[in-house]
Amino acid sequence: MDMRAATCRPSVLAERSIRLDHLRIRAWIRGNPRTARDLPIPPRRARTTLRGSDGDAPSVVDVLPDVPRTGKGGCFVDHCDARAAPTDPDGPLAGLTFAVKDNLDVAGHRTGCGQPTWLDPHPEPARQHAPPVASLLAAGAACVGKTQMDELAWALQGENHHYGTPINPAAVGHIPGGSSSGSAVAVAAGYADVALGTDTAGSVRVPASYCGLCGFRPTHGRVDATRGCVPLAPSFDVVGWFARDATTMLRCGSALLPPWGAWDTTFDLRFDGAIARDAFELCDEETRATLREAVARACGPGPLGERAGGLVEVDIGGRGGTPPLTEWWNLFRVIQANEVWRAHGAWVSEHRPQFGPGVKERFEGAGEVTDAEADEASKTRDAIAASMESTMVDETTGKDRFLFLPTSPGPPLASGADARTVESFRNRQLRLTAAAGLARLPQATVPVPRRSGPPLGLSVVGPRGTDEALLRLACELERALMERP
């Protein structure tokens, strides 16, 4: 893959380039099993030369000079140097590097979860890799470190009260999005080719949109998030990933996605498309117009349009007796808070950590949600999941239907916005991301090329278990958006 072409996209700063000669790096790693420790790029250097062995020519890596690796504005944690060489240097992902969100285990290192009080009473390093980490290493990719995140993954801004805010290289002065903030920034800044994150209510999809990246939330349960992963709300938690281009995102899917029961994951990519009308109505006027025009361009004459059997408009809320989409987040919030308190309430009560603004209030409210309230909300959730399942199949043709919707209601907020502005925007954002979480569906987001302004992401949601097809569709969507004027 031409890594320079993969990174020179209008939605990410065009002057950034990554030139990694993957064949040389593959040979280099094979002869030097610990050279993964040399892959990270030193902070604040625009160019780093990776020296080869036995006379091999060096490989050159260019990164944005305004994004430090660690420290203020950095994307990697300071508490450990969690790098690991691939277990199979000749695997299909040989030459690729990846970063890991700090709520996923990397063997030999502690897991900090973006919260210093969590880190202190957990002095023992992880004994084994989280399954997704192990899968990427087994496929030949090299781990280059653990990344910053919002406290215990319960925020969407990417602003950590204790460790600071990673600089968004695609929109300097704007928030990177969270809670997988460091993972998104590590990829956007060129420190890693891909990065693992977790997504409960949007923590991969949102920072992908804000940082001009491709991001993927798989079908719930498809990728193991139950071992080596600190939970937030287990019935929503998934492990997802970021990449600068959809092809790399697809390649990682081949390593991360295990077989899915009786689902045929190799079927021809022909589908019916739908625009989630009520989701687009949640956007500001400019964002709505930009993203609708992007869908029209992508699904017009061309390879992607030929695969689409038709494009219709639907309201995903209010079907089958379900509440309107604007109310889905209220249900999500009740179930999530109950699960969060089940997972962490005892620890919070014992250790009394100092949480930052927003996170503090959410934990205080979580303990007040009763099991009865959560059970009642879960019944409505089941109705929403059934309604979404019917929406994802065309009743006339019987074909799978892939749903287009905005990833975010607008561009990322400016860093340091006041609490009222943050909470208002967060609630609008969560009304968009709640749908896939409630229905346990996969969702991919790709950046929409713009001549100016911060990045915007366009999402596609697919039926349960169609992750591979959705990743392929993301490749076609990205290509269509990039090639058409």
C-alpha positions as CSV (number, residue, x, y, z in Angstrom):
1,M,0.0,0.0,0.0
2,D,1.2,3.5,-0.8
3,M,1.3,4.9,2.7
4,R,1.8,8.4,1.4
5,A,-1.4,8.2,-0.6
6,A,-3.2,6.8,2.4
7,T,-2.3,9.8,4.5
8,C,-2.6,12.7,2.0
9,R,-6.4,13.1,2.3
10,P,-8.2,16.4,2.3
11,S,-9.9,15.6,5.7
12,V,-6.6,15.2,7.4
13,L,-3.8,17.7,7.0
14,A,-2.4,17.2,3.5
15,E,1.2,18.1,4.4
16,R,1.4,15.0,6.6
17,S,3.0,12.0,5.0
18,I,4.0,8.6,6.2
19,R,6.7,6.8,4.2
20,L,7.2,3.4,5.7
21,D,8.9,0.9,3.5
22,H,7.0,-2.2,4.8
23,L,9.3,-4.7,3.1
24,R,12.4,-3.3,4.7
25,I,10.7,-3.0,8.1
26,R,9.5,-6.6,7.8
27,A,13.0,-7.9,7.1
28,W,14.4,-5.6,9.9
29,I,12.0,-6.9,12.5
30,R,12.6,-10.5,11.5
31,G,16.3,-10.1,12.2
32,N,15.9,-7.9,15.3
33,P,13.0,-9.3,17.4
34,R,13.1,-6.3,19.8
35,T,13.2,-3.6,17.2
36,A,9.5,-2.8,17.8
37,R,11.0,-0.7,20.7
38,D,12.6,1.5,18.0
39,L,9.5,2.2,16.0
40,P,7.9,5.0,18.0
41,I,8.8,8.5,16.8
42,P,10.6,10.8,19.3
43,P,8.4,13.8,20.3
44,R,8.5,17.0,18.4
45,R,10.6,15.8,15.5
46,A,9.2,16.2,12.0
47,R,11.3,13.4,10.6
48,T,12.8,10.3,12.1
49,T,15.0,7.8,10.4
50,L,14.6,4.1,11.3
51,R,18.1,2.6,10.8
52,G,18.1,-0.8,9.1
53,S,20.5,-3.7,9.9
54,D,23.1,-5.4,7.7
55,G,23.4,-2.6,5.3
56,D,19.6,-2.2,4.7
57,A,18.6,1.3,3.6
58,P,16.9,3.3,6.3
59,S,13.2,4.0,6.3
60,V,11.9,7.5,6.9
61,V,8.9,8.5,8.9
62,D,7.4,12.0,8.7
63,V,5.0,13.1,11.4
64,L,3.3,16.4,12.3
65,P,5.8,18.4,14.4
66,D,3.1,19.9,16.7
67,V,1.9,16.6,18.3
68,P,4.2,15.3,21.0
69,R,4.3,11.7,21.8
70,T,3.9,12.1,25.6
71,G,3.4,15.0,28.0
72,K,1.2,18.0,27.4
73,G,-0.8,17.6,24.3
74,G,0.7,14.1,23.8
75,C,-1.2,11.0,22.8
76,F,0.7,8.2,24.6
77,V,0.7,7.5,28.3
78,D,3.6,8.4,30.5
79,H,3.3,5.6,33.0
80,C,4.6,2.8,30.8
81,D,6.5,2.1,27.6
82,A,4.2,-0.6,26.2
83,R,5.8,-1.7,23.0
84,A,5.8,-5.3,21.7
85,A,7.2,-6.9,18.6
86,P,4.9,-9.1,16.4
87,T,4.7,-12.7,17.2
88,D,4.7,-13.5,13.5
89,P,6.9,-11.1,11.6
90,D,5.7,-12.6,8.3
91,G,2.0,-12.2,9.0
92,P,-0.4,-10.4,6.7
93,L,-0.1,-7.1,8.7
94,A,3.7,-7.2,8.7
95,G,5.1,-3.7,8.5
96,L,2.1,-2.1,10.2
97,T,2.3,-0.4,13.6
98,F,-0.6,-0.1,16.1
99,A,-1.3,1.7,19.3
100,V,-3.5,0.5,22.2
101,K,-6.0,2.4,24.4
102,D,-5.0,2.3,28.0
103,N,-8.0,0.2,29.1
104,L,-6.8,-2.8,27.1
105,D,-4.0,-5.0,28.5
106,V,-0.6,-5.3,27.0
107,A,1.4,-8.0,28.7
108,G,4.1,-6.8,31.1
109,H,2.5,-3.3,31.6
110,R,-0.1,-1.8,33.8
111,T,-3.5,-0.6,32.6
112,G,-4.3,2.9,33.8
113,C,-7.7,3.7,32.3
114,G,-7.0,7.5,32.2
115,Q,-7.4,7.8,36.0
116,P,-4.5,8.1,38.4
117,T,-6.4,6.6,41.4
118,W,-7.1,3.6,39.3
119,L,-3.5,3.2,38.3
120,D,-2.1,3.4,41.9
121,P,-3.9,0.4,43.5
122,H,-3.2,-1.7,40.4
123,P,0.6,-2.1,40.6
124,E,0.7,-5.5,38.9
125,P,1.4,-5.6,35.2
126,A,-0.9,-7.5,32.9
127,R,0.1,-11.2,32.5
128,Q,-1.2,-11.5,29.0
129,H,-2.4,-9.4,26.1
130,A,-6.0,-8.6,25.6
131,P,-7.3,-10.8,22.7
132,P,-7.4,-8.0,20.1
133,V,-3.8,-7.0,21.0
134,A,-2.7,-10.6,20.6
135,S,-4.6,-10.9,17.3
136,L,-2.8,-7.9,15.8
137,L,0.6,-9.1,17.0
138,A,-0.1,-12.6,15.6
139,A,-0.9,-11.0,12.3
140,G,2.5,-9.3,12.1
141,A,1.8,-5.8,13.3
142,A,4.0,-4.2,16.0
143,C,2.7,-2.4,19.0
144,V,4.2,1.0,19.6
145,G,2.6,1.9,22.9
146,K,-0.5,2.7,25.0
147,T,-2.6,5.8,24.5
148,Q,-4.3,8.4,26.6
149,M,-8.0,8.2,27.2
150,D,-10.8,9.9,29.1
151,E,-11.3,8.8,32.7
152,L,-12.6,5.2,32.8
153,A,-13.8,5.7,29.2
154,W,-16.8,7.7,30.4
155,A,-16.6,10.9,28.3
156,L,-16.6,11.9,24.6
157,Q,-14.5,15.1,24.5
158,G,-11.0,13.7,24.9
159,E,-10.3,16.2,27.6
160,N,-8.7,14.4,30.6
161,H,-8.7,16.5,33.8
162,H,-5.5,14.8,35.0
163,Y,-3.5,14.1,31.9
164,G,-4.6,16.9,29.6
165,T,-6.0,16.9,26.0
166,P,-4.1,15.3,23.1
167,I,-3.7,17.8,20.3
168,N,-6.0,17.1,17.4
169,P,-3.7,17.3,14.3
170,A,-6.6,17.5,11.9
171,A,-8.1,20.5,13.7
172,V,-5.7,22.2,16.0
173,G,-7.5,24.1,18.8
174,H,-10.4,21.7,18.7
175,I,-11.1,18.7,20.9
176,P,-10.0,15.3,19.5
177,G,-13.0,13.4,20.8
178,G,-13.0,10.6,23.3
179,S,-12.8,8.5,25.1
180,S,-10.3,6.9,22.7
181,S,-8.7,10.3,22.2
182,G,-5.0,9.2,22.3
183,S,-5.6,6.3,19.9
184,A,-7.2,8.6,17.3
185,V,-4.5,11.2,17.6
186,A,-1.7,8.6,17.4
187,V,-3.1,7.5,14.0
188,A,-3.9,11.0,12.8
189,A,-0.4,12.3,13.7
190,G,1.3,9.3,12.1
191,Y,2.7,7.7,15.3
192,A,0.8,4.5,14.3
193,D,-0.9,3.1,11.3
194,V,-3.8,1.8,13.2
195,A,-5.0,1.9,16.8
196,L,-7.3,0.0,19.1
197,G,-10.0,1.8,21.1
198,T,-13.2,0.9,22.9
199,D,-16.6,2.2,22.0
200,T,-19.6,2.2,24.4
201,A,-21.5,5.3,23.3
202,G,-19.3,6.5,20.5
203,S,-15.8,6.4,21.8
204,V,-14.3,5.2,18.5
205,R,-16.7,6.7,16.0
206,V,-16.6,10.2,17.6
207,P,-12.9,10.8,17.7
208,A,-12.6,9.2,14.2
209,S,-14.9,11.9,12.9
210,Y,-13.2,14.7,14.8
211,C,-9.7,13.7,13.7
212,G,-10.6,13.0,10.1
213,L,-10.0,9.2,10.3
214,C,-11.8,6.0,9.4
215,G,-13.2,4.2,12.5
216,F,-15.1,1.0,13.1
217,R,-17.4,-0.2,15.8
218,P,-18.0,-4.0,15.2
219,T,-21.2,-6.0,16.0
220,H,-21.5,-6.3,19.8
221,G,-19.7,-9.5,20.9
222,R,-17.9,-10.0,17.6
223,V,-14.5,-8.9,19.0
224,D,-13.7,-10.1,22.5
225,A,-14.1,-7.2,24.9
226,T,-14.6,-9.4,28.0
227,R,-11.0,-10.4,28.7
228,G,-8.1,-8.0,29.3
229,C,-10.4,-5.0,28.9
230,V,-11.6,-2.8,31.7
231,P,-15.4,-2.6,31.3
232,L,-17.6,0.4,31.3
233,A,-21.1,-0.8,30.3
234,P,-20.7,-4.4,29.2
235,S,-23.9,-4.7,27.1
236,F,-22.7,-1.8,25.0
237,D,-18.9,-2.2,25.1
238,V,-17.0,-3.2,22.0
239,V,-13.3,-3.0,20.9
240,G,-13.0,-1.0,17.7
241,W,-10.2,0.5,15.7
242,F,-8.9,3.5,13.7
243,A,-7.0,3.9,10.5
244,R,-6.1,6.7,8.1
245,D,-7.7,4.8,5.2
246,A,-10.5,2.3,4.9
247,T,-8.3,-0.3,3.2
248,T,-6.1,-0.5,6.2
249,M,-9.2,-0.6,8.4
250,L,-10.4,-3.6,6.4
251,R,-7.1,-5.4,6.6
252,C,-7.1,-5.1,10.4
253,G,-10.7,-6.5,10.3
254,S,-9.3,-9.7,8.8
255,A,-7.2,-10.2,11.8
256,L,-9.6,-9.0,14.5
257,L,-12.9,-10.4,13.3
258,P,-13.4,-14.1,14.1
259,P,-16.0,-16.3,12.3
260,W,-19.6,-15.3,13.1
261,G,-21.7,-18.3,13.6
262,A,-23.5,-19.3,10.4
263,W,-23.3,-15.8,8.8
264,D,-21.8,-15.7,5.3
265,T,-19.1,-13.0,5.6
266,T,-17.9,-13.4,1.9
267,F,-21.1,-12.5,0.0
268,D,-21.1,-10.1,-2.9
269,L,-21.4,-6.5,-1.8
270,R,-24.8,-5.6,-3.3
271,F,-27.1,-3.7,-1.0
272,D,-30.0,-1.3,-0.6
273,G,-29.2,2.0,0.9
274,A,-31.2,4.2,3.2
275,I,-30.8,7.7,4.6
276,A,-31.7,8.0,8.3
277,R,-33.7,11.2,7.9
278,D,-34.3,11.8,11.6
279,A,-30.6,11.4,12.3
280,F,-29.7,14.0,9.7
281,E,-32.2,16.4,11.3
282,L,-30.0,16.3,14.5
283,C,-27.2,18.1,12.7
284,D,-26.5,21.8,12.3
285,E,-27.6,23.1,8.9
286,E,-24.2,23.2,7.3
287,T,-23.2,19.8,8.4
288,R,-26.6,18.3,7.3
289,A,-26.2,19.9,3.8
290,T,-22.5,18.7,3.5
291,L,-23.2,15.1,4.5
292,R,-26.4,14.8,2.4
293,E,-24.5,16.0,-0.6
294,A,-21.8,13.5,0.1
295,V,-24.2,10.6,0.2
296,A,-25.8,11.8,-3.1
297,R,-22.3,12.0,-4.7
298,A,-21.2,8.7,-3.4
299,C,-24.3,6.8,-4.4
300,G,-24.7,8.4,-7.8
301,P,-23.3,7.1,-11.1
302,G,-20.1,5.1,-10.3
303,P,-19.0,1.8,-8.8
304,L,-20.7,2.3,-5.5
305,G,-23.9,3.5,-7.1
306,E,-24.0,0.4,-9.3
307,R,-23.9,-1.8,-6.2
308,A,-26.6,0.1,-4.5
309,G,-30.0,-1.2,-5.5
310,G,-31.7,2.0,-4.4
311,L,-31.5,4.8,-1.9
312,V,-34.6,5.6,0.2
313,E,-35.2,7.9,3.2
314,V,-36.5,6.4,6.5
315,D,-37.0,7.6,10.1
316,I,-35.4,5.0,12.3
317,G,-37.2,6.3,15.4
318,G,-40.9,5.9,16.0
319,R,-41.2,2.6,14.2
320,G,-43.1,-0.3,15.7
321,G,-44.1,1.6,18.8
322,T,-40.6,2.8,19.6
323,P,-39.9,6.3,20.8
324,P,-38.6,9.0,18.4
325,L,-34.8,9.0,17.9
326,T,-34.4,12.1,20.0
327,E,-35.5,10.0,23.1
328,W,-33.2,7.0,22.5
329,W,-30.3,8.5,24.4
330,N,-32.4,8.8,27.5
331,L,-32.9,5.0,27.5
332,F,-29.3,4.4,26.7
333,R,-28.2,6.6,29.6
334,V,-30.3,4.8,32.1
335,I,-29.0,1.3,31.1
336,Q,-25.5,2.5,30.8
337,A,-25.4,4.2,34.2
338,N,-26.8,1.1,35.9
339,E,-24.1,-1.1,34.2
340,V,-21.3,1.4,35.0
341,W,-22.2,1.4,38.7
342,R,-22.4,-2.4,38.7
343,A,-18.9,-2.5,37.2
344,H,-17.2,0.2,39.2
345,G,-19.5,1.4,42.1
346,A,-17.7,-0.6,44.7
347,W,-14.3,0.6,43.6
348,V,-15.5,4.3,43.5
349,S,-17.1,4.0,47.0
350,E,-13.9,2.5,48.4
351,H,-11.2,4.6,46.8
352,R,-13.1,7.9,46.3
353,P,-11.2,9.0,43.2
354,Q,-11.0,12.6,42.2
355,F,-12.9,12.7,38.8
356,G,-12.8,15.7,36.5
357,P,-15.9,17.8,35.5
358,G,-18.6,15.8,33.8
359,V,-17.2,12.4,34.7
360,K,-17.7,13.3,38.4
361,E,-21.4,14.2,37.9
362,R,-22.0,11.1,35.8
363,F,-20.6,8.8,38.5
364,E,-22.6,10.6,41.2
365,G,-25.8,10.0,39.3
366,A,-25.0,6.4,38.3
367,G,-25.5,5.1,41.8
368,E,-29.0,6.6,41.9
369,V,-30.3,4.5,38.9
370,T,-32.3,1.6,40.2
371,D,-32.3,-1.9,38.7
372,A,-36.1,-1.6,38.1
373,E,-35.5,1.6,36.0
374,A,-32.8,-0.2,34.0
375,D,-35.0,-3.2,33.4
376,E,-37.8,-1.1,32.1
377,A,-35.4,0.8,29.8
378,S,-34.0,-2.6,28.6
379,K,-37.5,-3.7,27.4
380,T,-37.7,-0.6,25.2
381,R,-34.2,-1.3,24.1
382,D,-35.3,-4.7,22.9
383,A,-38.1,-3.1,20.9
384,I,-35.6,-0.7,19.3
385,A,-33.3,-3.5,18.4
386,A,-36.2,-5.4,16.7
387,S,-37.3,-2.3,14.9
388,M,-33.7,-1.6,13.7
389,E,-33.4,-5.2,12.5
390,S,-36.5,-4.8,10.4
391,T,-35.2,-1.4,9.1
392,M,-31.9,-3.1,8.0
393,V,-33.7,-5.4,5.5
394,D,-35.6,-4.3,2.4
395,E,-39.0,-5.9,2.6
396,T,-39.4,-5.9,-1.2
397,T,-36.0,-7.3,-2.3
398,G,-35.0,-9.1,0.9
399,K,-31.5,-7.6,0.5
400,D,-29.5,-6.2,3.4
401,R,-30.0,-2.5,3.8
402,F,-27.1,-0.3,4.9
403,L,-28.0,2.9,6.7
404,F,-26.3,6.3,6.1
405,L,-26.2,8.7,9.0
406,P,-24.0,11.5,10.4
407,T,-21.2,10.4,12.7
408,S,-21.5,13.7,14.6
409,P,-23.9,16.6,14.6
410,G,-21.2,19.1,13.6
411,P,-17.5,19.8,13.7
412,P,-15.6,19.2,17.0
413,L,-15.9,21.9,19.6
414,A,-13.1,24.2,20.4
415,S,-10.9,23.0,23.2
416,G,-11.7,24.4,26.7
417,A,-15.4,25.2,25.9
418,D,-17.5,25.9,28.9
419,A,-19.4,23.1,30.7
420,R,-22.8,24.1,29.5
421,T,-21.7,24.1,25.8
422,V,-19.9,20.8,26.2
423,E,-22.9,19.1,27.8
424,S,-25.3,20.5,25.2
425,F,-23.1,19.3,22.3
426,R,-22.5,15.9,24.0
427,N,-26.2,15.3,24.3
428,R,-26.7,16.0,20.6
429,Q,-23.8,13.8,19.7
430,L,-25.1,10.9,21.8
431,R,-28.5,11.0,20.2
432,L,-26.7,10.0,17.0
433,T,-24.4,7.3,18.4
434,A,-27.0,5.6,20.6
435,A,-28.7,3.8,17.7
436,A,-26.0,1.3,16.9
437,G,-25.2,0.7,20.6
438,L,-28.8,0.0,21.5
439,A,-29.3,-2.4,18.6
440,R,-25.8,-3.9,18.9
441,L,-25.1,-3.1,15.2
442,P,-21.8,-2.5,13.4
443,Q,-21.0,1.0,12.3
444,A,-18.2,2.4,10.1
445,T,-17.3,6.1,9.7
446,V,-15.2,7.7,6.9
447,P,-14.1,11.3,6.6
448,V,-15.8,13.6,4.1
449,P,-13.3,15.6,2.1
450,R,-13.8,19.4,2.7
451,R,-12.0,22.4,1.2
452,S,-11.9,24.1,4.6
453,G,-13.0,23.7,8.2
454,P,-12.6,20.9,10.7
455,P,-13.3,17.3,9.7
456,L,-16.7,15.7,9.4
457,G,-17.5,12.0,9.3
458,L,-20.2,10.1,7.4
459,S,-21.3,6.8,8.9
460,V,-22.8,3.6,7.6
461,V,-24.6,1.1,9.9
462,G,-25.1,-2.5,8.8
463,P,-27.1,-5.5,10.0
464,R,-25.7,-7.6,12.8
465,G,-22.8,-9.8,11.7
466,T,-22.2,-8.0,8.4
467,D,-19.0,-6.5,9.6
468,E,-16.8,-7.7,6.7
469,A,-19.3,-6.4,4.1
470,L,-19.6,-3.1,6.0
471,L,-15.8,-2.7,6.0
472,R,-15.7,-3.3,2.3
473,L,-18.5,-0.8,1.8
474,A,-16.5,1.7,3.7
475,C,-13.7,1.2,1.2
476,E,-16.1,1.8,-1.7
477,L,-17.6,4.9,0.1
478,E,-14.2,6.4,0.8
479,R,-13.1,5.9,-2.8
480,A,-16.3,7.4,-4.2
481,L,-16.0,10.4,-1.9
482,M,-12.3,11.0,-2.8
483,E,-12.7,10.5,-6.6
484,R,-15.9,12.4,-7.3
485,P,-15.6,16.2,-7.6
